[in-house]
Amino acid sequence: MNYLAKVLYILPGKKSSLILLVLSFLFVSLLEVFGLGIIGPFLSLSTNKNLIYDIPFLEGLYKKFEFQDEGTFIALIGLAIIVVFCVKSLISWRVQTEVFLFTYRKKGELTEKLMNAYLSAPYTFHLSQNSVNIIQNIITETKQFANGVLIPLLTCTSNCIIVFCLILLLGITNLTSIVVILGIIFPLFLFFNISKNKIGAWGKEASQSDKEVIRIINHSLGGIKETKLIGCEAHFESQIATQTERYTEACGKFYSYKLTPRLLVETLLVIFLVGFIAIFLLLKQDVQQLTATLGVFALASIRLIPAVSNIASGVSTLKNSSFTVNKLYCDLKEIEEITPQIEKKVLHSPEKKELKFQEKIILDRVRYCYPNSPADALKDICLTIDKGQSIAFIGKSGAGKTTLVDVILGLLVPQGGDIKVDTQSIYDDNNLRLWQNLIGYIPQSIFLIDDTIERNIAFGVPDDLIDQVRLKKAIEAAQLTQVIEALPGGLKTIVGERGVLLSGGQRQRVGIARALYHEREILVLDEATAALDNETEHLVTESIKSLSGTKTMIIIAHRLTTVEHCDCIHMMEKGQIVKSGTYHEVVLGEENSITTDR
């Protein structure tokens, strides 16, 4: 039941369609049992025509339609049975088709659900996650959930209903047959109970080896330049070989195991069928009744063998996929548990269209501590940033500069304090999203998609909505004009995966152009010029200077010369602002202090 509860939790969309499918299985099973149930009487009727007069219903039909020949009447009954089986087969085909359509529809919806969950998860969730795990869940595990959980689960449900109905039919025909069926099912139950742990272990092994393959591919091809220069191709090839062997062994053992139930069922069925006949004869039962019973039993067995085999195979697959179910369940549950905590703080009123920024940004005693960290990363930060002002944070690595910027960006929500725009807290109503709409972020390492320069600058904007005037202004401000003119495709040039066809400085300027294109009021530059050469850095710095007064700029820098133009410099140590003032007061003053001490 715990397994089923997890599956239902993972399953996206309404669950009512599942109930309709189960009802369809029940209807098909009843139709199938009815068809099989009338085979026995039909066989008896075909060997003894006088039975027409012993069965009131048949006698009534025979006389009502004024049949003159018993053979013709029995032949028409046979035709009716054929029609029932044809209708049953058609409905069964349609239901099975719906099972596959339902499964892969849910697979697509689950992919969307996971993507939505990961994108909406707090930034702290991604700090503790490996992208390989997320990619595997979205691509591989959703496929395994469809093929290894939903289809077997629905197929098992269908076959369980059929087996149950067939056992009832055989019980009505002859109670001894129930003993035969139980004699087949019980050994299967023991077999599964003994080997259930191995099945789950094989599934876990296959999933983990598949994850390792993705990780190795990312490492080897993601750093292809270093891989080739160092000459460590053989190292990665060896790792891939180890994991593929691990995957092959786990899958090979599992699929070998899946063959066992069918062979076991067939063997036991033959043993019990022969034994059933022997018992029937020893009890000196009526041979004519034996013929009818064997007819029904033989036909039921034709349907029982694949049904029981499918149940056994399905249960094995479900157990083998338990690791997938647990992985998806744990991720979705963790995101669900984390996200409401954020939403309670930032989302509890109807959405507003915009957040006005007219005067200043106030950081009021902001405190932040990373999950499971013993010490605060930020301690009671108090700061006021006027509109149009340029400020910079400087300090050694680990001083808290990046953490403070992540809090300002709204990626990290502080445990204490507040951030206000004019008089409004960014954590009230739906302000956090609206606050982020005011910010343009330019990191040290720019993320570029494998697409054109135009689409990288107008990131996330459909082609037909790209504003060419804004695009041109952003390109000029980022000192990209000559670079683009020199490229064979101009703005339509494909930059390659992660912008590999561009130099580091060119990638950085594309990132700056991106922030400028979106015309955000506040620009956050996290060592944005660190990858640029001196000449380009000077040009970009001049472009940034030209925005002073029109844009509010928050800059993190290690090269102190790049923040010389800022209105205010804040020096940070151990999560606190220890000194604030102009460049001359903070930077030159610090240098003079060190010189004096010497």
C-alpha positions as CSV (number, residue, x, y, z in Angstrom):
1,M,0.0,0.0,0.0
2,N,2.9,2.3,0.7
3,Y,4.2,1.7,-2.8
4,L,0.8,2.5,-4.3
5,A,0.5,5.6,-2.2
6,K,3.9,6.9,-3.6
7,V,2.8,6.1,-7.1
8,L,-0.4,8.0,-6.7
9,Y,1.5,11.0,-5.2
10,I,4.0,11.0,-8.2
11,L,1.2,10.6,-10.8
12,P,0.3,14.0,-12.2
13,G,-3.2,15.2,-13.1
14,K,-6.6,13.9,-11.9
15,K,-6.8,10.3,-10.7
16,S,-10.4,9.8,-12.0
17,S,-9.2,8.4,-15.3
18,L,-7.6,5.5,-13.3
19,I,-11.0,4.6,-11.9
20,L,-12.5,4.5,-15.4
21,L,-9.6,2.2,-16.6
22,V,-10.2,-0.2,-13.7
23,L,-14.0,-0.2,-14.5
24,S,-13.1,-1.0,-18.1
25,F,-10.9,-3.9,-17.0
26,L,-13.8,-5.2,-14.9
27,F,-16.2,-5.0,-17.9
28,V,-13.8,-6.8,-20.3
29,S,-13.1,-9.5,-17.7
30,L,-16.8,-10.2,-17.1
31,L,-17.3,-10.3,-20.9
32,E,-14.4,-12.7,-21.2
33,V,-15.6,-14.9,-18.4
34,F,-19.1,-15.0,-19.8
35,G,-17.7,-16.1,-23.2
36,L,-15.6,-18.8,-21.6
37,G,-18.4,-19.8,-19.3
38,I,-20.8,-20.7,-22.1
39,I,-18.2,-22.8,-24.0
40,G,-18.7,-25.7,-21.6
41,P,-22.5,-25.9,-22.0
42,F,-22.1,-25.4,-25.7
43,L,-19.7,-28.4,-25.9
44,S,-22.1,-30.5,-23.9
45,L,-25.0,-29.3,-26.1
46,S,-23.2,-30.2,-29.3
47,T,-22.7,-33.8,-28.1
48,N,-26.2,-34.2,-26.6
49,K,-28.9,-32.3,-28.5
50,N,-31.6,-33.4,-26.1
51,L,-30.1,-31.0,-23.5
52,I,-32.1,-28.2,-25.3
53,Y,-35.2,-29.6,-23.7
54,D,-33.6,-29.9,-20.3
55,I,-32.7,-26.2,-20.1
56,P,-35.9,-24.0,-19.9
57,F,-34.3,-20.9,-21.4
58,L,-33.0,-22.8,-24.4
59,E,-36.3,-24.7,-24.8
60,G,-38.2,-21.4,-24.7
61,L,-36.0,-19.9,-27.4
62,Y,-36.2,-23.0,-29.5
63,K,-40.0,-23.0,-29.5
64,K,-40.5,-19.2,-29.7
65,F,-38.6,-19.0,-33.0
66,E,-40.1,-22.3,-34.2
67,F,-36.9,-24.1,-35.0
68,Q,-37.4,-27.5,-36.8
69,D,-33.8,-28.7,-36.4
70,E,-31.8,-28.9,-33.2
71,G,-28.5,-28.8,-35.2
72,T,-29.4,-25.4,-36.8
73,F,-30.4,-24.0,-33.4
74,I,-27.1,-25.2,-31.8
75,A,-25.1,-23.7,-34.8
76,L,-26.8,-20.3,-34.2
77,I,-25.8,-20.5,-30.5
78,G,-22.2,-21.1,-31.7
79,L,-22.5,-18.1,-34.0
80,A,-23.7,-16.0,-31.0
81,I,-20.7,-17.1,-29.0
82,I,-18.4,-16.1,-31.9
83,V,-20.0,-12.6,-31.9
84,V,-19.5,-12.3,-28.1
85,F,-15.8,-13.2,-28.5
86,C,-15.3,-10.8,-31.4
87,V,-16.9,-8.0,-29.4
88,K,-14.8,-8.9,-26.4
89,S,-11.6,-8.9,-28.4
90,L,-12.4,-5.5,-29.9
91,I,-13.2,-3.9,-26.5
92,S,-10.2,-5.5,-25.0
93,W,-8.0,-4.1,-27.8
94,R,-9.5,-0.6,-27.2
95,V,-8.9,-0.8,-23.5
96,Q,-5.3,-2.0,-23.9
97,T,-4.7,0.9,-26.3
98,E,-6.1,3.3,-23.8
99,V,-3.7,1.9,-21.2
100,F,-0.7,2.8,-23.4
101,L,-2.1,6.2,-24.3
102,F,-2.8,6.9,-20.6
103,T,0.6,5.8,-19.6
104,Y,2.6,7.9,-22.1
105,R,0.3,10.8,-21.6
106,K,1.1,10.6,-17.9
107,K,4.8,10.2,-18.7
108,G,4.7,13.5,-20.6
109,E,2.8,15.2,-17.8
110,L,5.3,13.8,-15.2
111,T,8.2,15.3,-17.2
112,E,6.4,18.6,-17.1
113,K,5.6,18.2,-13.4
114,L,9.3,17.5,-12.6
115,M,10.5,20.3,-14.7
116,N,8.1,22.7,-13.0
117,A,9.1,21.4,-9.6
118,Y,12.8,21.8,-10.2
119,L,12.4,25.3,-11.7
120,S,10.2,26.5,-8.9
121,A,12.3,24.8,-6.2
122,P,14.2,27.3,-3.9
123,Y,17.8,28.1,-4.9
124,T,19.1,26.3,-1.8
125,F,17.6,23.0,-3.2
126,H,19.9,23.3,-6.3
127,L,22.9,24.1,-4.1
128,S,22.7,20.6,-2.7
129,Q,21.7,18.8,-5.9
130,N,23.8,17.4,-8.7
131,S,22.5,18.3,-12.2
132,V,23.1,14.7,-13.3
133,N,20.5,13.5,-10.8
134,I,17.9,16.1,-12.0
135,I,18.6,15.3,-15.7
136,Q,18.3,11.5,-15.1
137,N,15.0,12.0,-13.2
138,I,13.4,14.1,-16.0
139,I,14.6,12.0,-18.9
140,T,15.4,8.4,-17.7
141,E,13.3,7.9,-14.6
142,T,10.1,9.3,-16.1
143,K,10.5,6.7,-18.9
144,Q,11.1,4.0,-16.3
145,F,8.1,5.2,-14.3
146,A,5.9,4.8,-17.4
147,N,7.3,1.4,-18.6
148,G,8.3,-0.1,-15.3
149,V,5.5,1.2,-13.0
150,L,2.4,2.4,-14.7
151,I,2.1,-0.2,-17.5
152,P,2.9,-3.2,-15.2
153,L,0.6,-1.8,-12.5
154,L,-2.4,-1.4,-14.9
155,T,-1.6,-4.7,-16.6
156,C,-1.5,-6.5,-13.2
157,T,-4.8,-4.9,-12.2
158,S,-6.4,-6.1,-15.4
159,N,-5.0,-9.6,-15.1
160,C,-5.9,-9.9,-11.4
161,I,-9.5,-9.1,-12.3
162,I,-9.4,-11.7,-15.1
163,V,-7.8,-14.4,-12.9
164,F,-10.3,-13.7,-10.1
165,C,-13.3,-14.0,-12.5
166,L,-11.9,-17.1,-14.1
167,I,-11.3,-18.8,-10.7
168,L,-15.0,-18.1,-9.9
169,L,-16.0,-19.6,-13.2
170,L,-13.9,-22.7,-12.7
171,G,-15.3,-22.9,-9.1
172,I,-18.8,-22.8,-10.4
173,T,-18.0,-25.4,-13.0
174,N,-16.0,-27.7,-10.6
175,L,-14.7,-26.9,-7.1
176,T,-11.8,-29.2,-7.6
177,S,-10.3,-26.8,-10.2
178,I,-9.9,-24.1,-7.5
179,V,-7.5,-26.5,-5.7
180,V,-5.5,-26.8,-8.9
181,I,-5.3,-23.0,-9.4
182,L,-4.3,-22.4,-5.7
183,G,-1.6,-25.1,-6.2
184,I,-0.2,-23.1,-9.1
185,I,-0.4,-19.7,-7.4
186,F,1.0,-20.7,-4.0
187,P,4.5,-21.8,-5.3
188,L,4.7,-18.5,-7.3
189,F,3.9,-16.5,-4.1
190,L,6.7,-18.3,-2.3
191,F,9.1,-17.8,-5.2
192,F,8.5,-14.0,-5.2
193,N,8.7,-13.7,-1.4
194,I,12.1,-15.4,-1.4
195,S,13.6,-13.3,-4.2
196,K,11.9,-9.8,-3.7
197,N,15.0,-8.2,-2.2
198,K,17.1,-9.2,-5.1
199,I,14.7,-7.7,-7.6
200,G,14.8,-4.3,-5.9
201,A,18.6,-4.4,-5.6
202,W,18.9,-5.1,-9.4
203,G,16.7,-2.1,-10.1
204,K,18.7,0.2,-7.9
205,E,22.0,-1.1,-9.4
206,A,20.7,-0.4,-13.0
207,S,19.5,3.1,-12.0
208,Q,22.7,4.1,-10.3
209,S,24.9,2.8,-13.1
210,D,22.8,4.7,-15.6
211,K,23.3,7.9,-13.5
212,E,27.1,7.3,-13.4
213,V,27.1,7.0,-17.2
214,I,25.5,10.4,-17.5
215,R,27.9,11.9,-15.0
216,I,31.0,10.5,-16.8
217,I,29.7,11.8,-20.2
218,N,29.2,15.2,-18.6
219,H,32.7,15.2,-17.1
220,S,34.5,13.9,-20.2
221,L,32.7,15.8,-23.0
222,G,32.0,18.9,-20.8
223,G,35.7,19.5,-20.5
224,I,36.7,18.1,-23.9
225,K,39.6,20.6,-24.3
226,E,41.2,19.5,-21.0
227,T,40.4,15.8,-21.7
228,K,42.3,16.0,-25.0
229,L,45.2,18.1,-23.7
230,I,45.8,15.9,-20.6
231,G,45.2,12.7,-22.7
232,C,42.8,11.1,-20.2
233,E,40.4,9.7,-22.8
234,A,41.2,6.1,-21.7
235,H,40.4,7.0,-18.1
236,F,36.8,8.0,-19.0
237,E,36.4,5.1,-21.4
238,S,37.4,2.7,-18.7
239,Q,34.8,4.3,-16.3
240,I,32.1,4.0,-19.0
241,A,33.0,0.3,-19.5
242,T,32.8,-0.4,-15.8
243,Q,29.3,1.2,-15.5
244,T,27.9,-0.4,-18.7
245,E,29.1,-3.8,-17.4
246,R,27.4,-3.1,-14.1
247,Y,24.2,-2.1,-15.9
248,T,24.4,-5.2,-18.2
249,E,24.7,-7.5,-15.2
250,A,21.9,-6.0,-13.3
251,C,19.5,-5.9,-16.2
252,G,20.6,-9.4,-17.5
253,K,19.9,-11.0,-14.1
254,F,16.5,-9.3,-13.8
255,Y,15.2,-10.2,-17.3
256,S,16.5,-13.8,-16.8
257,Y,14.6,-13.9,-13.6
258,K,11.4,-12.7,-15.4
259,L,11.4,-15.8,-17.6
260,T,11.0,-18.1,-14.5
261,P,7.4,-17.5,-13.6
262,R,6.0,-18.3,-17.0
263,L,8.0,-21.6,-17.2
264,L,6.9,-22.4,-13.6
265,V,3.2,-21.7,-14.4
266,E,3.3,-23.9,-17.5
267,T,5.0,-26.8,-15.7
268,L,2.7,-26.6,-12.7
269,L,-0.4,-26.4,-14.9
270,V,0.5,-29.6,-16.8
271,I,1.2,-31.4,-13.5
272,F,-2.1,-30.2,-11.9
273,L,-4.2,-30.7,-15.1
274,V,-3.1,-34.4,-15.4
275,G,-3.6,-34.8,-11.7
276,F,-7.0,-33.2,-11.9
277,I,-8.1,-35.7,-14.6
278,A,-6.7,-38.6,-12.5
279,I,-8.6,-37.4,-9.4
280,F,-11.8,-37.0,-11.4
281,L,-11.5,-40.6,-12.7
282,L,-10.7,-41.9,-9.2
283,L,-13.8,-40.3,-7.8
284,K,-15.7,-42.0,-10.6
285,Q,-17.3,-38.8,-11.8
286,D,-19.5,-38.6,-14.9
287,V,-17.3,-38.7,-18.1
288,Q,-19.7,-36.4,-20.0
289,Q,-19.3,-33.8,-17.2
290,L,-15.5,-34.4,-17.4
291,T,-15.6,-33.5,-21.1
292,A,-17.5,-30.2,-20.4
293,T,-15.3,-29.4,-17.4
294,L,-12.1,-30.1,-19.3
295,G,-13.3,-27.9,-22.2
296,V,-13.9,-25.0,-19.9
297,F,-10.7,-25.7,-17.9
298,A,-8.6,-26.0,-21.1
299,L,-10.0,-22.7,-22.5
300,A,-9.6,-21.0,-19.1
301,S,-6.1,-22.3,-18.9
302,I,-5.2,-20.8,-22.3
303,R,-6.2,-17.4,-20.7
304,L,-4.9,-18.2,-17.2
305,I,-1.4,-19.0,-18.3
306,P,-0.6,-15.6,-19.8
307,A,-2.7,-13.8,-17.1
308,V,-0.8,-15.4,-14.2
309,S,2.5,-15.0,-16.1
310,N,1.8,-11.3,-16.7
311,I,0.9,-10.8,-13.1
312,A,4.2,-12.5,-12.0
313,S,6.2,-10.5,-14.6
314,G,4.4,-7.3,-13.6
315,V,5.0,-7.7,-9.9
316,S,8.7,-8.3,-10.7
317,T,8.9,-5.2,-12.8
318,L,7.2,-3.1,-10.1
319,K,9.6,-4.4,-7.5
320,N,12.5,-3.7,-9.8
321,S,11.3,-0.1,-10.3
322,S,10.8,0.6,-6.6
323,F,14.1,2.6,-6.6
324,T,12.7,4.8,-9.3
325,V,9.5,5.4,-7.4
326,N,11.5,6.3,-4.2
327,K,13.8,8.7,-6.1
328,L,10.9,10.6,-7.7
329,Y,8.8,10.6,-4.6
330,C,11.6,11.9,-2.4
331,D,12.5,14.7,-4.8
332,L,8.9,15.8,-5.2
333,K,8.2,15.5,-1.5
334,E,11.4,17.5,-0.6
335,I,10.5,20.3,-3.0
336,E,6.9,20.4,-1.7
337,E,8.1,20.6,1.9
338,I,10.6,23.4,1.1
339,T,8.6,25.5,-1.3
340,P,5.5,26.2,1.0
341,Q,7.9,27.7,3.6
342,I,9.0,30.2,1.0
343,E,5.6,30.8,-0.3
344,K,4.1,31.6,3.1
345,K,6.6,34.4,3.5
346,V,6.4,35.8,0.0
347,L,3.1,34.8,-1.5
348,H,-0.2,35.4,0.3
349,S,-2.1,38.1,-1.6
350,P,-3.4,38.6,-5.1
351,E,-0.7,39.3,-7.7
352,K,0.3,42.9,-8.5
353,K,1.5,44.0,-11.9
354,E,4.6,45.9,-10.8
355,L,6.7,47.0,-7.9
356,K,7.5,50.7,-7.8
357,F,11.2,51.7,-7.2
358,Q,11.4,55.4,-6.9
359,E,13.7,56.3,-4.0
360,K,15.7,53.6,-2.2
361,I,16.4,50.0,-1.3
362,I,16.8,49.3,2.4
363,L,18.4,46.2,3.9
364,D,17.3,46.1,7.5
365,R,19.3,43.8,9.8
366,V,19.4,41.0,7.2
367,R,20.6,37.6,8.6
368,Y,21.2,34.4,6.6
369,C,22.4,31.0,7.5
370,Y,22.8,28.2,5.0
371,P,21.0,24.9,5.7
372,N,22.9,22.7,8.1
373,S,25.6,25.4,8.6
374,P,26.6,26.1,12.2
375,A,27.3,29.8,11.7
376,D,25.5,32.7,10.0
377,A,26.8,33.6,6.5
378,L,25.4,37.1,6.9
379,K,25.0,38.9,10.3
380,D,22.6,41.9,10.7
381,I,23.4,43.6,7.4
382,C,22.1,47.2,7.4
383,L,22.3,49.1,4.2
384,T,20.6,51.8,2.2
385,I,21.0,52.1,-1.6
386,D,19.6,55.2,-3.3
387,K,18.0,55.0,-6.8
388,G,20.7,55.6,-9.4
389,Q,23.5,54.9,-7.0
390,S,26.5,52.7,-7.8
391,I,27.8,50.6,-4.9
392,A,30.4,47.9,-4.6
393,F,31.1,45.1,-2.2
394,I,34.8,44.1,-1.7
395,G,36.5,41.7,0.6
396,K,38.3,38.4,0.7
397,S,36.8,35.1,-0.5
398,G,34.3,33.8,2.1
399,A,33.5,37.3,3.4
400,G,29.9,36.9,2.4
401,K,29.7,39.1,-0.8
402,T,28.1,36.5,-3.0
403,T,25.7,35.4,-0.3
404,L,24.6,39.0,0.2
405,V,24.1,39.4,-3.5
406,D,22.1,36.2,-3.7
407,V,19.9,37.5,-0.9
408,I,19.4,40.8,-2.8
409,L,18.6,38.8,-5.9
410,G,15.9,37.0,-4.0
411,L,17.5,33.6,-4.6
412,L,18.1,33.2,-0.8
413,V,15.4,34.2,1.7
414,P,16.9,35.4,4.9
415,Q,16.0,34.0,8.3
416,G,15.9,37.4,9.8
417,G,15.5,41.0,8.8
418,D,13.9,42.5,5.7
419,I,14.6,44.1,2.3
420,K,12.4,47.0,1.4
421,V,11.9,48.9,-1.9
422,D,10.8,52.4,-0.7
423,T,8.3,51.3,1.9
424,Q,7.4,47.9,0.6
425,S,8.9,44.6,1.7
426,I,10.0,42.4,-1.2
427,Y,8.7,39.5,0.9
428,D,5.1,40.8,1.1
429,D,2.3,39.7,-1.2
430,N,3.8,38.7,-4.6
431,N,6.6,41.2,-4.4
432,L,9.5,38.8,-4.6
433,R,8.8,38.0,-8.2
434,L,8.1,41.6,-9.0
435,W,11.3,42.6,-7.3
436,Q,13.3,40.2,-9.4
437,N,11.7,41.7,-12.5
438,L,13.6,44.9,-11.7
439,I,17.0,43.2,-11.6
440,G,19.5,42.4,-14.4
441,Y,22.2,39.9,-13.3
442,I,25.7,39.7,-14.9
443,P,27.7,36.9,-13.3
444,Q,31.4,36.1,-13.8
445,S,30.6,32.9,-15.8
446,I,27.9,33.7,-18.4
447,F,25.5,30.9,-19.3
448,L,25.0,30.7,-23.1
449,I,22.6,28.4,-24.9
450,D,23.7,26.6,-28.1
451,D,21.9,29.1,-30.4
452,T,22.4,32.4,-32.1
453,I,23.9,35.5,-30.6
454,E,20.5,37.2,-31.1
455,R,18.6,34.6,-29.0
456,N,21.3,34.6,-26.4
457,I,21.0,38.4,-25.9
458,A,17.2,38.3,-26.0
459,F,17.2,35.3,-23.7
460,G,13.8,33.8,-23.1
461,V,12.1,36.1,-25.7
462,P,10.3,34.5,-28.7
463,D,11.8,35.5,-32.1
464,D,8.7,37.5,-33.2
465,L,8.8,39.7,-30.0
466,I,12.5,40.6,-30.1
467,D,12.9,44.4,-30.2
468,Q,15.6,45.2,-32.7
469,V,16.1,48.7,-31.5
470,R,16.7,47.6,-27.9
471,L,18.9,44.8,-29.2
472,K,21.1,47.2,-31.1
473,K,21.5,49.6,-28.1
474,A,22.4,46.7,-25.8
475,I,25.0,45.5,-28.3
476,E,26.6,48.9,-28.6
477,A,26.7,49.4,-24.8
478,A,28.4,46.1,-24.3
479,Q,31.1,46.9,-26.9
480,L,29.9,44.0,-29.1
481,T,29.3,45.8,-32.4
482,Q,32.7,45.0,-34.0
483,V,32.7,41.4,-32.8
484,I,29.3,40.7,-34.4
485,E,30.2,42.5,-37.6
486,A,33.3,40.2,-37.9
487,L,31.3,37.0,-37.6
488,P,30.1,35.3,-40.8
489,G,26.5,35.0,-39.7
490,G,26.4,38.2,-37.7
491,L,23.6,38.1,-35.1
492,K,22.5,34.7,-36.5
493,T,25.9,33.1,-35.7
494,I,25.5,30.0,-33.6
495,V,27.7,30.3,-30.5
496,G,28.0,26.5,-29.7
497,E,27.4,24.7,-26.5
498,R,28.1,27.1,-23.5
499,G,29.3,29.6,-26.1
500,V,32.4,27.5,-27.0
501,L,32.9,29.3,-30.3
502,L,33.3,32.7,-28.6
503,S,36.2,33.9,-26.5
504,G,35.8,34.4,-22.7
505,G,35.6,38.2,-23.2
506,Q,33.1,37.9,-26.0
507,R,30.9,35.6,-23.9
508,Q,31.1,38.1,-21.0
509,R,30.0,40.9,-23.3
510,V,27.0,38.9,-24.6
511,G,26.0,38.4,-20.9
512,I,26.2,42.2,-20.3
513,A,24.2,42.9,-23.5
514,R,21.6,40.4,-22.3
515,A,21.1,42.3,-19.0
516,L,21.0,45.7,-20.9
517,Y,18.5,44.4,-23.4
518,H,16.0,43.5,-20.8
519,E,16.2,47.1,-19.5
520,R,16.2,46.3,-15.8
521,E,16.4,49.2,-13.4
522,I,18.9,47.5,-11.1
523,L,22.1,45.9,-12.5
524,V,24.0,43.3,-10.3
525,L,27.5,42.6,-11.6
526,D,29.2,39.7,-9.9
527,E,32.8,40.1,-11.1
528,A,31.3,40.7,-14.5
529,T,34.6,42.0,-16.0
530,A,36.9,39.4,-14.4
531,A,37.2,37.4,-17.7
532,L,37.9,40.4,-19.9
533,D,41.3,41.6,-21.1
534,N,42.5,45.0,-19.9
535,E,41.4,46.8,-23.0
536,T,38.0,45.2,-23.2
537,E,37.6,45.6,-19.4
538,H,38.3,49.3,-19.8
539,L,35.7,49.6,-22.6
540,V,33.0,47.7,-20.7
541,T,33.8,49.7,-17.5
542,E,33.3,52.9,-19.4
543,S,30.0,51.6,-20.6
544,I,29.0,50.8,-17.1
545,K,30.1,54.2,-15.9
546,S,27.9,55.8,-18.6
547,L,24.9,54.1,-16.9
548,S,25.6,55.8,-13.6
549,G,22.6,57.8,-12.5
550,T,20.2,56.0,-14.8
551,K,20.7,52.5,-13.4
552,T,21.2,51.4,-9.9
553,M,24.3,49.2,-9.8
554,I,25.5,46.7,-7.3
555,I,29.0,45.4,-8.0
556,I,31.1,42.6,-6.6
557,A,34.8,42.9,-7.6
558,H,38.2,41.6,-6.8
559,R,39.9,44.0,-9.2
560,L,39.5,47.2,-7.1
561,T,40.2,49.5,-10.1
562,T,36.9,48.4,-11.6
563,V,34.9,49.9,-8.7
564,E,36.8,53.2,-8.6
565,H,33.8,55.0,-10.1
566,C,31.3,53.7,-7.6
567,D,29.5,56.1,-5.3
568,C,30.0,53.9,-2.2
569,I,32.3,51.0,-1.4
570,H,31.4,48.4,1.3
571,M,34.1,46.2,2.7
572,M,32.9,42.9,4.1
573,E,34.5,40.4,6.6
574,K,32.9,37.3,8.1
575,G,29.4,38.2,6.9
576,Q,29.4,41.8,8.1
577,I,30.0,45.2,6.6
578,V,33.1,46.5,8.4
579,K,33.7,49.7,6.5
580,S,31.8,51.9,4.1
581,G,32.7,55.0,2.1
582,T,34.2,56.3,-1.1
583,Y,36.9,54.5,-3.1
584,H,39.5,56.9,-1.5
585,E,38.2,56.3,2.0
586,V,37.9,52.5,1.9
587,V,40.4,51.3,-0.7
588,L,43.1,53.9,-0.6
589,G,42.6,54.4,3.1
590,E,43.1,50.7,3.7
591,E,46.2,50.6,1.6
592,N,47.6,53.7,3.4
593,S,46.8,52.0,6.7
594,I,48.8,48.9,5.7
595,T,51.7,51.0,4.6
596,T,51.7,52.9,7.9
597,D,51.6,49.7,9.9
598,R,54.7,48.5,8.1
